[in-house]
């Protein structure tokens, strides 16, 4: 129920933020490993 409430309030933004956050983390990891 809480998940549905949050998704209704924020819409689909939370998923977009998660996608960007994951991509950012992967980029940082790749840059660190390349060094």
N, C-alpha and C positions, 0 to 999 in steps of 0.2 A: 504493500500500500504506500509506504513512504517513497519507494522508488518511483511509482506512478505519479505521486504528488510532485516530486522534484522535477520529473521529466515534463509534466504539464506546466509547471511554473517557468522552467527555463526553456522549454521547447526541445529542440534538437541540438542546441548550442553545446551542451555538455559533451555530446559525442564528438562534435567538431573539435572542441578543446582537447579532448583525450587523444584524438588522432594527431593533432599538431604537437601535443606534448610528447607522444610516443615517437613521432618522426624526429623531433628535436633531440630526444635522448639518443636515438639511433645515430644521428649525425655526430653528436658529441662523442659517442663510443667509437665510431669509425675514425674520427680525427685523432682521438687518443691512441688508438691501436696503430694507426699509420705512423705516428711519431715513435 
